[in-house]
């Protein structure tokens, strides 16, 4: 399951956003309700309007969306890399997630005291990034001390890892943004993968604004967007307080309220979609009378490997895939009509599954 960690300094709206996130998604789906795995972990559904449309056409008894696990990471303070505050818990949790959602305060409110005494989103971002880099540097140095002896002995794998660790030490010490594909070879990336470094995880900066700045943002959000762009990250503008209010309004009420504010989607929906985009993920669908179900794969996945997401036996015995594009299926209205019009295709092992493909896999047992 895809996991995203929500982090931030005190009083930035992190917990408000998490509570709204889990409550909203719980209201929208009975199949994957918010469930408290731990006090700070929730499973929420990925919004996909295509599923309801397909379920109606196929007369499906059940709709099963794909899901993301969100982790409300323990609050961070300066010095977390040295164990300050809940630093050790924070660092352990964040190593386990696939993506980081960093909530950044982009609003002025004299009633909500900022931990640093003033609103400065870039400073807030750099405090967290520095703590992650310092913790990663400590991990790299410990590993380097162990691997150097093997490297001196001429072990090929140790030599590759030793070289990668030296690069990491230099980059982390300089505070350089690390792009794995830019700075490391494929062999080096594989060598350092077990370290589960936090500084290389994809990041979304969630700019938390007042309701008055939700549509167009403000000077703070512009700073965040520029920073994110220069660091290969993404930005989503949200109003955590508004998201909390939307929970109480229900689907129709929330839609009308958003229209009044001049926005089409809730910040939460934008954030979830942004996670998918950042991790280069897409969705394919299986649909029938029993269920309409979404499946998550990495963009570029071929048909046999996509089949393996459903069941490993499907990949092992893959013969071919019966594929219909979502748009074609909706226009035709049924599998029979799709076949009659020739829009359903039989694809082999080299077919790259596309987002929204409706797929039926044929396999040998």
C-alpha positions as CSV (number, residue, x, y, z in Angstrom):
1,X,0.0,0.0,0.0
2,X,1.2,3.5,-0.9
3,X,2.1,5.5,2.3
4,X,2.4,9.3,2.6
5,X,3.7,11.0,5.7
6,X,2.3,14.4,6.8
7,X,4.9,16.5,8.5
8,X,5.3,20.1,9.7
9,X,6.3,22.4,12.5
10,X,3.9,23.1,15.4
11,X,0.9,25.3,14.6
12,X,1.0,25.0,10.8
13,X,-2.3,23.1,10.5
14,X,-0.9,19.6,10.1
15,X,-3.3,17.8,12.5
16,X,-6.3,19.8,11.3
17,X,-5.5,18.6,7.8
18,X,-5.0,15.0,8.8
19,X,-8.3,14.9,10.7
20,X,-10.2,16.5,7.8
21,X,-8.5,14.1,5.3
22,X,-9.5,10.9,7.1
23,X,-13.0,12.1,8.0
24,X,-13.8,13.2,4.5
25,X,-12.7,10.0,2.9
26,X,-14.5,7.9,5.5
27,X,-17.7,9.6,4.5
28,X,-17.2,8.9,0.8
29,X,-16.5,5.1,0.9
30,X,-17.8,2.2,2.9
31,X,-15.4,-0.2,1.3
32,X,-12.3,1.5,2.6
33,X,-13.4,3.5,5.6
34,X,-10.9,5.4,7.7
35,X,-9.5,2.9,10.1
36,X,-7.3,3.7,13.0
37,X,-4.4,1.3,12.6
38,X,-2.4,3.3,15.1
39,X,-3.5,6.6,16.7
40,X,-1.9,8.6,13.9
41,X,-2.5,6.4,10.8
42,X,-5.5,6.5,8.5
43,X,-6.4,4.7,5.2
44,X,-8.2,6.8,2.7
45,X,-9.6,6.3,-0.8
46,X,-8.2,7.9,-3.9
47,X,-10.9,10.0,-5.6
48,X,-11.8,8.6,-9.0
49,X,-15.1,9.6,-10.6
50,X,-14.7,7.0,-13.3
51,X,-15.5,4.1,-10.9
52,X,-19.1,5.1,-10.2
53,X,-19.8,5.6,-13.9
54,X,-18.4,2.2,-14.8
55,X,-20.1,0.5,-11.9
56,X,-23.5,1.9,-13.1
57,X,-22.8,0.7,-16.7
58,X,-21.7,-2.8,-15.5
59,X,-24.3,-3.0,-12.7
60,X,-21.5,-3.8,-10.3
61,X,-22.5,-4.8,-6.7
62,X,-19.4,-3.2,-5.2
63,X,-17.0,-0.4,-5.9
64,X,-13.4,-0.8,-4.6
65,X,-11.2,2.3,-5.1
66,X,-7.5,2.2,-4.6
67,X,-6.2,3.6,-1.3
68,X,-3.4,5.6,0.3
69,X,-2.2,5.2,3.9
70,X,-1.6,8.6,5.5
71,X,0.6,8.9,8.6
72,X,0.4,11.9,10.8
73,X,4.0,12.1,11.8
74,X,4.9,13.2,15.3
75,X,5.6,17.0,15.5
76,X,9.1,18.1,14.5
77,X,11.3,20.7,16.3
78,X,14.7,21.9,15.6
79,X,17.2,19.4,16.8
80,X,15.1,16.3,15.9
81,X,18.1,14.7,14.3
82,X,19.7,14.7,17.7
83,X,16.7,13.4,19.5
84,X,15.1,16.7,20.5
85,X,11.3,16.6,21.1
86,X,9.9,13.5,19.4
87,X,12.8,13.4,17.0
88,X,13.5,9.7,17.1
89,X,9.8,8.8,16.6
90,X,9.5,11.3,13.8
91,X,12.6,10.1,12.0
92,X,11.6,6.4,12.3
93,X,8.1,7.0,10.9
94,X,9.2,9.2,8.0
95,X,11.8,6.6,6.8
96,X,8.8,4.2,6.3
97,X,6.8,6.4,3.9
98,X,6.9,6.6,0.1
99,X,6.3,10.4,-0.1
100,X,6.4,13.3,2.3
101,X,3.7,15.9,2.5
102,X,5.1,18.9,4.3
103,X,2.5,21.3,5.6
104,X,3.8,24.9,5.5
105,X,2.1,27.8,7.3
106,X,1.2,30.5,4.7
107,X,-1.3,32.6,6.7
108,X,-1.0,35.4,9.3
109,X,-3.0,34.9,12.5
110,X,-2.1,36.7,15.7
111,X,-4.1,34.2,17.7
112,X,-2.0,31.3,16.4
113,X,1.5,31.8,17.6
114,X,4.2,30.6,15.2
115,X,6.9,28.5,16.9
116,X,9.6,30.9,15.5
117,X,7.7,34.1,16.4
118,X,7.0,35.0,12.7
119,X,5.6,33.5,9.5
120,X,8.5,32.5,7.2
121,X,7.5,29.4,5.0
122,X,11.0,29.0,3.5
123,X,12.7,29.0,6.9
124,X,10.1,26.4,8.1
125,X,10.8,24.2,5.1
126,X,14.6,24.4,5.6
127,X,14.4,23.6,9.3
128,X,12.7,20.3,8.4
129,X,14.9,19.6,5.4
130,X,18.1,20.3,7.4
131,X,17.0,17.9,10.1
132,X,16.3,15.2,7.6
133,X,19.7,15.8,5.9
134,X,21.5,15.7,9.3
135,X,19.8,12.4,10.2
136,X,20.6,10.9,6.8
137,X,24.2,12.1,7.1
138,X,24.6,10.2,10.4
139,X,23.2,7.0,8.8
140,X,25.5,7.4,5.8
141,X,28.6,7.9,8.0
142,X,27.8,4.9,10.1
143,X,27.4,2.7,7.0
144,X,30.5,4.1,5.4
145,X,32.6,3.2,8.4
146,X,31.4,-0.4,8.1
147,X,31.7,-0.8,4.3
148,X,35.1,0.9,3.8
149,X,37.0,-2.2,5.1
150,X,35.3,-4.4,2.5
151,X,36.0,-1.8,-0.2
152,X,39.7,-1.7,0.6
153,X,39.7,-5.5,0.2
154,X,38.6,-5.1,-3.4
155,X,35.0,-6.4,-3.1
156,X,33.2,-5.2,-6.2
157,X,29.8,-4.5,-4.6
158,X,31.5,-2.8,-1.6
159,X,33.5,-0.5,-3.9
160,X,30.3,0.6,-5.7
161,X,28.5,1.3,-2.4
162,X,31.6,3.0,-0.9
163,X,31.7,5.4,-3.9
164,X,28.0,6.2,-3.6
165,X,28.3,6.8,0.2
166,X,31.2,9.3,-0.5
167,X,29.0,11.2,-2.9
168,X,26.1,11.2,-0.4
169,X,28.4,12.5,2.3
170,X,29.5,15.4,0.1
171,X,25.9,16.3,-1.1
172,X,24.3,16.1,2.4
173,X,27.1,18.1,4.0
174,X,26.6,20.8,1.4
175,X,22.8,20.8,1.8
176,X,22.5,20.1,-1.9
177,X,19.1,18.9,-3.3
178,X,19.7,15.2,-4.2
179,X,18.3,13.9,-7.4
180,X,19.2,10.2,-7.4
181,X,19.1,9.7,-11.2
182,X,21.1,12.9,-11.7
183,X,23.8,12.2,-9.2
184,X,24.1,8.4,-9.1
185,X,24.4,5.4,-11.5
186,X,21.7,2.6,-11.4
187,X,24.2,0.4,-9.5
188,X,24.8,3.1,-6.9
189,X,21.1,3.7,-6.4
190,X,20.6,0.0,-5.7
191,X,23.5,0.0,-3.3
192,X,22.2,2.8,-1.2
193,X,18.5,1.9,-1.4
194,X,18.6,-0.1,1.9
195,X,19.5,3.1,3.8
196,X,16.0,4.3,3.1
197,X,17.2,7.9,3.1
198,X,14.6,10.7,3.8
199,X,16.3,13.4,1.8
200,X,15.6,11.7,-1.5
201,X,11.9,11.0,-0.9
202,X,9.5,12.9,-3.2
203,X,8.0,15.9,-1.5
204,X,4.7,17.9,-1.8
205,X,4.7,21.2,-0.1
206,X,1.1,21.8,1.2
207,X,0.7,25.6,1.5
208,X,-1.9,26.2,4.2
209,X,-3.6,29.5,3.7
210,X,-6.7,31.4,5.0
211,X,-10.0,31.0,3.1
212,X,-9.4,34.4,1.5
213,X,-6.2,33.2,-0.3
214,X,-7.5,29.8,-1.3
215,X,-8.2,30.7,-4.9
216,X,-5.1,32.7,-5.9
217,X,-2.7,32.1,-3.1
218,X,-0.5,34.9,-1.6
219,X,3.1,36.1,-1.3
220,X,3.9,33.2,1.0
221,X,2.6,30.6,-1.4
222,X,4.5,32.1,-4.3
223,X,7.7,31.7,-2.2
224,X,6.8,28.1,-1.6
225,X,6.0,27.4,-5.3
226,X,9.4,28.9,-6.4
227,X,11.3,26.8,-3.8
228,X,9.4,23.6,-4.7
229,X,10.0,24.1,-8.4
230,X,13.8,24.6,-7.9
231,X,13.9,21.4,-5.8
232,X,11.9,19.1,-8.0
233,X,8.9,19.1,-5.7
234,X,5.2,20.0,-6.0
235,X,3.0,22.5,-4.3
236,X,-0.7,22.3,-3.4
237,X,-2.6,25.2,-1.8
238,X,-5.1,24.2,0.8
239,X,-7.0,25.8,3.7
240,X,-7.0,23.2,6.4
241,X,-9.8,25.0,8.3
242,X,-12.1,25.0,5.2
243,X,-11.3,21.3,4.6
244,X,-12.5,20.6,8.2
245,X,-15.7,22.5,7.5
246,X,-16.3,20.6,4.2
247,X,-16.5,17.3,6.2
248,X,-19.7,18.6,7.9
249,X,-21.4,19.6,4.6
250,X,-21.6,16.3,2.8
251,X,-20.8,15.9,-0.9
252,X,-23.4,18.3,-2.4
253,X,-22.9,20.9,0.2
254,X,-19.1,20.8,-0.1
255,X,-19.4,21.1,-3.9
256,X,-21.6,24.2,-3.6
257,X,-19.3,25.8,-1.0
258,X,-16.2,25.2,-3.1
259,X,-18.0,26.8,-6.1
260,X,-18.7,29.9,-3.9
261,X,-15.0,30.1,-3.1
262,X,-14.1,29.9,-6.8
263,X,-12.3,26.5,-6.7
264,X,-13.4,23.2,-8.4
265,X,-11.7,20.6,-6.2
266,X,-11.0,20.4,-2.5
267,X,-7.4,20.8,-1.4
268,X,-7.4,17.2,-0.1
269,X,-8.4,15.8,-3.5
270,X,-5.7,17.9,-5.2
271,X,-3.2,16.6,-2.6
272,X,-4.0,13.0,-3.2
273,X,-3.8,13.4,-7.0
274,X,-0.5,15.2,-6.6
275,X,0.9,12.3,-4.6
276,X,0.0,10.0,-7.5
277,X,1.6,12.4,-10.0
278,X,4.8,12.8,-8.0
279,X,5.2,9.0,-7.6
280,X,4.5,8.5,-11.3
281,X,1.5,6.3,-10.6
282,X,-1.6,5.5,-12.7
283,X,-4.7,3.5,-12.3
284,X,-6.2,0.6,-14.4
285,X,-9.6,-0.8,-13.8
286,X,-11.4,-4.2,-13.7
287,X,-15.2,-4.0,-14.0
288,X,-18.0,-6.5,-14.0
289,X,-21.2,-7.4,-12.2
290,X,-19.3,-8.5,-9.0
291,X,-17.3,-5.3,-8.6
292,X,-15.6,-2.3,-10.3
293,X,-12.1,-2.0,-8.9
294,X,-9.2,0.3,-9.3
295,X,-5.6,-0.9,-9.3
296,X,-2.4,1.2,-8.8
297,X,0.7,0.7,-10.9
298,X,3.8,2.7,-11.9
299,X,3.4,4.5,-15.2
300,X,5.2,2.3,-17.8
301,X,4.2,-1.0,-16.4
302,X,3.6,-3.8,-19.0
303,X,0.5,-6.0,-19.0
304,X,2.0,-9.1,-17.3
305,X,3.3,-7.1,-14.4
306,X,0.0,-5.2,-14.1
307,X,-1.7,-8.6,-14.0
308,X,0.6,-9.6,-11.2
309,X,-0.7,-6.7,-9.0
310,X,-4.1,-8.5,-9.0
311,X,-2.5,-12.0,-8.3
312,X,1.0,-13.4,-8.9
313,X,-0.6,-16.3,-10.8
314,X,-2.0,-13.9,-13.4
315,X,1.6,-12.7,-14.2
316,X,3.1,-16.2,-14.2
317,X,0.4,-17.6,-16.6
318,X,-0.2,-14.4,-18.6
319,X,-1.5,-15.1,-22.1
320,X,-2.9,-11.7,-23.2
321,X,-4.9,-8.8,-22.0
322,X,-8.3,-7.7,-23.3
323,X,-8.1,-3.9,-23.1
324,X,-10.7,-1.1,-23.6
325,X,-10.0,2.6,-23.0
326,X,-12.2,4.2,-20.5
327,X,-13.6,6.8,-22.9
328,X,-14.5,4.1,-25.5
329,X,-16.2,2.0,-22.9
330,X,-18.4,4.9,-21.6
331,X,-19.3,5.9,-25.2
332,X,-20.3,2.3,-26.1
333,X,-21.9,1.5,-22.8
334,X,-21.0,-2.2,-22.5
335,X,-18.4,-4.9,-23.2
336,X,-20.6,-6.3,-26.0
337,X,-20.9,-3.0,-27.7
338,X,-17.2,-2.3,-27.4
339,X,-16.4,-5.6,-29.1
340,X,-19.0,-5.0,-31.8
341,X,-17.5,-1.6,-32.6
342,X,-13.9,-3.0,-32.5
343,X,-12.6,-0.7,-29.7
344,X,-11.7,-3.6,-27.4
345,X,-8.1,-4.8,-28.2
346,X,-6.2,-8.0,-27.5
347,X,-2.7,-7.0,-26.2
348,X,0.4,-9.1,-25.6
349,X,3.3,-9.1,-23.1
350,X,4.8,-5.9,-24.4
351,X,1.7,-3.8,-24.0
352,X,2.2,-0.8,-21.6
353,X,-0.9,-0.3,-19.6
354,X,-2.4,3.2,-19.8
355,X,-4.2,5.2,-17.1
356,X,-8.0,4.3,-17.2
357,X,-7.6,1.1,-19.2
358,X,-10.3,-1.4,-18.4
359,X,-8.6,-4.7,-18.5
360,X,-9.5,-8.4,-18.5
361,X,-6.5,-10.7,-18.2
362,X,-6.4,-14.1,-19.8
363,X,-4.0,-16.5,-18.2
364,X,-3.1,-20.2,-18.0
365,X,-3.3,-22.0,-14.7
